[in-house]
Amino acid sequence: MRILLIDPTLVYPGERAKLAAFAAIPEVTLEALTGERHRDEARQVQMPQMAQWHGIPLHLGKIIGKFPNRTWMLGGLQGCLRKRPDVILAYSDWNHWLTLEIALAKTLISPRSKLIFQAWENQPPSWGRHPQPNLPLYALDSVVEKIVYRLGDGAVARNAEAQNVLLQRGFRKPIRLIPWGVDMEFFHPRKPKPTGRFTVGYVGRLMPEKGVADLLTALQGLEEVNALIIGSGPQEKELRDLAKQLNIQVEFVAAVPQETLPDWYARMNVLVLPSRTTRRWAEQFGRVLVEAMAMGVPVIGSDSGAIPWVIGDGDLIFPEGNTQALRDLIVKLQSDESLRRKKAEIGQGRAREFFTWEIHARATAEFCREICP
């Protein structure tokens, strides 16, 4: 079975291990297409120029537009499709313009190829409740959605709610729940870097819905505790001002190269993802959770969206927006080193059991065989 994987995230070092995981599956021949560079608010990376990755042909295009949903691929796509793969795995969502581009190009160049796209959206959008900045864009994305549904052959949901959204939006073709993965060798335990203080970390966008203000509020007055906030976004100045107002010791670090992220995680005694659900958004997965878990860093998360499912430990979940409950969890882990070690071991075991790229690749290949027997 010949698979073409189109994945903009392959530029990240911690994502490339999925290629080797796919290639290790018998009867799978893999080629991959990705962009030359990628950036979000927490990390940035430039893809090295190379023709293959561990023997897997790797093609580079140029992704232009606004990440994540309004982007296009320039170069590479047509050449890959002319090889007539059996299955095209589009690691872009059902309403993303890149997915539309892939679906239309596939129909014109390789119509017999089967197309599988992904779904992260866990809040059912509607005219009155959608993540787009205006109604015309939502209407345009709805047209994109209908075309992708018609031209696609299957979908992989990255969380259970995303599967339900696909059904509610009228997708009636095969769906499989396959979560994202983590490179257990790249994100492996490292010797902690002592700072003299208990370090509570956060990695991600600095947006109101990510709940970072709740984290800072929860830390107010705690002794021998500091925060390490990695990321950027429109709320950065507000958060810096809040930290000064609360008299909290906080280190703010802008977006960092992903290859350095393990070193930053190693500085944390605990990682917190305090997301808040809004009318238009809920946490869809939380990749930083599985990265920290793989490294043996205990994690705490709110009950927004998929966070409880990813963490899998109710003792480490607090009601979103409840800063006192978050504070209590931080104090509990700070004061009990044996508990931290226990929770770290449980988290690492869960990452190994559910979220490795090997598990991800095997489940995806099995789904491809069902779509393309």
C-alpha positions in Angstrom: 0.0 0.0 0.0 1.5 3.3 -1.1 0.7 6.2 1.2 1.4 9.9 0.6 1.5 11.8 3.9 0.9 15.5 3.6 1.7 17.0 6.9 2.7 20.7 7.6 3.9 19.7 11.1 6.7 17.5 9.8 9.1 20.4 10.0 9.2 19.9 13.8 11.9 17.5 14.9 9.5 15.8 17.4 7.0 15.1 14.6 9.3 13.4 12.1 9.4 10.2 14.1 6.0 9.4 12.7 7.6 8.8 9.3 9.8 6.0 10.7 6.8 4.6 12.5 4.8 4.4 9.3 7.8 3.0 7.4 8.2 0.1 9.9 4.7 -1.2 9.1 4.9 -4.2 6.6 3.5 -3.6 3.1 3.5 0.2 3.6 5.5 2.4 1.2 5.5 6.0 2.4 6.3 9.3 0.8 5.9 12.6 2.6 5.2 16.2 1.7 5.6 19.2 4.1 6.4 22.9 4.1 9.8 24.6 4.2 9.0 26.3 7.5 6.4 26.5 10.2 5.6 28.7 13.2 3.0 29.0 15.9 3.0 31.1 19.1 5.1 28.6 21.1 7.6 27.2 18.7 9.2 27.9 15.3 11.4 25.8 13.0 13.0 25.8 9.5 12.9 22.5 7.6 16.4 21.4 6.6 16.8 20.8 2.9 16.9 17.0 2.5 15.6 14.5 -0.1 14.7 11.8 2.4 14.3 11.1 6.1 15.7 7.7 7.2 15.1 6.4 3.7 11.6 7.9 3.3 11.3 10.3 0.3 10.6 13.8 1.7 9.3 16.5 -0.6 9.2 20.2 0.3 6.7 22.8 -0.8 6.0 26.3 0.4 3.0 26.9 2.6 1.6 30.4 2.3 -1.4 32.1 4.0 -2.7 32.4 7.6 -2.0 29.4 9.8 -3.8 27.1 10.6 -6.9 27.1 8.4 -6.3 29.5 5.5 -3.1 28.2 4.0 -2.1 26.8 0.5 0.8 24.6 -0.6 2.9 25.9 -3.5 5.1 23.3 -5.2 5.4 19.6 -4.6 1.8 18.6 -4.5 1.2 17.9 -8.2 4.5 15.9 -8.5 3.6 13.7 -5.5 0.1 13.0 -6.8 1.4 12.0 -10.3 2.9 9.0 -8.6 -0.7 7.8 -8.0 -0.6 6.8 -4.3 -3.2 4.4 -3.0 -4.0 6.7 0.0 -3.5 10.3 0.6 -3.3 11.2 4.3 -4.0 14.9 4.6 -3.0 16.1 8.1 -5.2 19.1 7.7 -8.8 19.6 8.8 -12.0 19.2 6.9 -12.6 23.0 6.6 -9.0 24.0 5.9 -8.2 25.5 2.5 -5.1 23.2 2.3 -7.4 20.2 2.5 -9.6 21.7 -0.3 -6.5 22.2 -2.4 -5.4 18.5 -1.9 -8.9 17.2 -2.6 -9.3 19.1 -5.9 -5.8 18.3 -7.0 -6.3 14.6 -6.2 -9.6 14.6 -8.2 -7.8 16.0 -11.3 -4.5 14.2 -11.1 -5.0 10.9 -9.2 -8.8 10.3 -9.0 -8.4 6.7 -7.9 -6.4 7.6 -4.8 -8.4 7.5 -1.5 -8.3 10.7 0.6 -8.3 10.7 4.4 -8.4 14.0 6.2 -8.3 14.8 9.9 -10.6 16.6 12.4 -9.6 18.5 15.5 -12.7 20.7 15.9 -14.6 19.6 19.1 -17.2 22.4 19.2 -19.9 22.1 16.6 -19.9 25.4 14.6 -23.0 27.2 13.5 -24.0 30.6 12.1 -24.2 31.9 15.7 -21.3 30.0 17.1 -18.1 29.6 15.0 -14.4 30.3 15.4 -14.1 32.5 12.3 -13.8 36.3 12.7 -16.9 37.0 10.5 -19.8 35.4 8.9 -18.5 35.6 5.3 -15.5 33.5 6.2 -17.7 31.0 8.0 -19.8 30.7 4.9 -16.7 30.2 2.8 -15.4 27.5 5.1 -18.8 25.8 5.0 -18.5 25.6 1.2 -15.0 24.2 1.7 -16.4 21.6 4.1 -19.1 20.4 1.7 -16.6 19.9 -1.1 -14.1 18.1 1.1 -16.8 15.8 2.5 -17.8 14.9 -1.1 -14.3 14.3 -2.4 -12.9 12.7 0.7 -13.1 9.0 1.6 -12.6 8.9 5.3 -11.6 11.0 8.3 -9.4 10.6 11.4 -10.7 12.4 14.5 -8.1 13.5 17.0 -10.5 13.5 20.0 -13.8 11.9 20.7 -15.7 15.2 20.4 -14.3 15.8 16.9 -15.8 12.5 15.8 -19.2 13.7 17.0 -18.8 17.0 15.3 -18.2 15.3 12.0 -21.4 13.3 12.4 -23.4 16.4 13.3 -22.0 18.2 10.3 -23.2 15.4 8.0 -20.1 13.4 7.2 -21.4 9.9 6.6 -18.2 8.1 5.5 -15.8 6.1 7.7 -14.4 7.8 10.8 -11.7 6.5 13.1 -10.6 8.0 16.4 -6.8 8.2 16.3 -5.1 10.6 18.7 -1.9 12.6 17.9 1.4 11.1 19.0 4.7 12.0 20.7 8.3 11.0 20.0 9.2 9.2 23.1 12.9 9.3 22.2 13.0 13.0 21.5 10.9 13.9 24.6 12.6 11.5 27.0 13.3 12.2 30.7 16.3 14.4 31.3 18.1 15.3 34.5 16.2 18.2 36.1 17.9 21.5 36.0 17.8 22.8 39.6 16.6 26.4 40.0 16.3 26.6 43.7 12.6 27.2 43.4 9.6 25.1 42.5 8.9 25.8 38.8 5.4 25.7 37.4 5.5 25.7 33.6 3.2 26.6 30.7 3.8 26.2 26.9 1.4 27.6 24.3 -0.4 30.6 23.0 -0.9 33.7 25.3 -4.6 34.1 24.7 -7.5 34.6 27.2 -8.9 31.2 26.4 -5.7 29.4 27.4 -6.2 30.5 31.0 -2.7 31.7 31.8 -4.1 34.5 33.9 -5.8 31.8 36.1 -2.4 30.1 36.5 -0.7 33.4 37.6 -3.6 34.1 40.0 -3.3 30.7 41.5 0.4 31.3 42.2 -0.1 34.5 44.2 1.5 34.3 47.6 3.0 30.8 47.2 6.5 30.6 48.7 9.5 29.4 46.7 7.5 29.1 43.5 8.1 30.7 40.2 6.4 30.4 36.8 8.0 29.7 33.4 5.7 30.9 30.6 6.8 29.9 27.1 4.9 31.3 24.1 3.7 34.6 22.7 0.4 36.1 21.8 -1.9 39.1 22.1 -2.3 38.7 25.9 1.4 38.9 26.7 1.6 42.5 27.9 -1.6 42.0 30.1 0.0 38.8 31.6 3.3 40.6 32.3 1.4 43.4 34.0 -0.7 40.9 36.0 2.5 39.1 37.2 3.9 42.4 38.5 0.6 43.3 40.2 0.5 39.9 41.9 4.2 40.1 42.8 4.9 36.7 41.2 8.3 35.7 39.9 7.7 34.8 36.3 10.0 34.2 33.4 8.4 34.9 30.0 10.1 33.2 27.0 9.0 33.9 23.4 8.5 31.1 20.8 11.5 28.7 20.9 12.8 26.2 18.4 11.2 22.8 19.1 14.6 21.1 19.4 15.2 23.1 22.6 11.8 22.4 24.1 12.9 19.3 26.0 15.5 21.4 27.8 12.8 23.9 28.8 10.5 21.0 30.1 13.5 19.8 32.2 13.4 23.0 34.1 9.7 22.4 35.2 8.6 20.6 38.3 5.0 20.6 36.9 3.4 21.7 33.7 -0.1 23.3 33.8 -2.6 23.6 30.9 -5.3 25.8 32.4 -7.5 26.3 29.3 -11.0 27.8 29.4 -13.9 26.8 27.2 -15.5 29.6 25.2 -18.6 29.8 23.0 -16.4 29.0 20.0 -13.5 26.9 21.4 -12.5 24.2 23.8 -9.1 22.6 24.2 -8.8 20.1 21.3 -5.9 17.9 22.7 -3.0 19.7 24.3 0.2 18.4 22.6 2.3 20.0 25.4 0.6 17.6 27.9 1.9 14.4 26.1 5.3 16.0 25.5 5.7 16.7 29.2 4.2 13.4 30.2 6.7 11.6 28.0 9.5 13.5 29.7 8.4 12.4 33.1 7.1 15.9 34.1 3.8 15.7 36.1 1.0 17.7 34.5 -2.1 19.5 35.7 -5.0 20.5 33.5 -8.4 22.1 33.5 -11.5 20.1 32.5 -11.8 22.0 29.2 -12.4 19.9 26.1 -10.0 16.9 25.6 -7.7 17.6 28.5 -9.2 15.1 31.0 -9.1 12.4 28.4 -5.4 13.1 27.5 -4.2 13.2 31.1 -6.3 10.3 32.2 -5.9 11.0 35.9 -8.8 12.8 37.7 -6.5 13.7 40.6 -4.7 16.2 38.3 -7.8 17.9 36.8 -9.4 21.1 38.2 -12.6 22.9 37.1 -11.7 25.4 34.5 -11.5 28.9 35.9 -11.3 27.7 39.5 -8.0 29.2 40.7 -8.3 27.9 44.2 -8.6 24.4 43.0 -5.6 24.9 40.7 -3.7 26.4 43.6 -4.5 23.4 45.8 -3.2 21.0 43.2 0.1 22.9 42.8 0.6 23.1 46.5 -0.1 19.4 46.8 2.5 18.5 44.3 5.0 21.0 45.6 4.9 19.7 49.1 5.1 16.0 48.3 8.0 14.9 46.2 7.0 11.2 46.2 3.6 12.1 44.9 5.3 14.1 42.0 7.4 11.1 41.1 4.4 8.8 41.2 2.3 11.1 39.0 5.2 11.5 36.6 5.6 7.7 36.3 1.8 7.3 35.7 1.8 10.1 33.0 4.8 8.6 31.3 3.2 5.2 31.2 0.0 6.7 29.7 2.0 8.5 27.0 3.7 5.2 26.2 0.5 3.2 26.1 -1.7 5.6 24.1 0.2 8.4 22.4 3.4 7.1 20.7 3.9 7.6 17.0 4.1 3.8 16.6 0.6 3.3 18.0 -0.6 6.3 15.9 0.9 4.8 12.7 -0.4 1.3 13.2 -3.9 2.5 13.8 -3.8 4.9 10.8 -2.4 2.2 8.5 -5.2 -0.2 9.6 -7.7 2.5 8.8 -6.1 3.0 5.4 -6.4 -0.7 4.6 -10.2 -0.5 5.4 -10.6 2.5 3.1 -8.4 1.0 0.4 -8.7 -2.8 0.6 
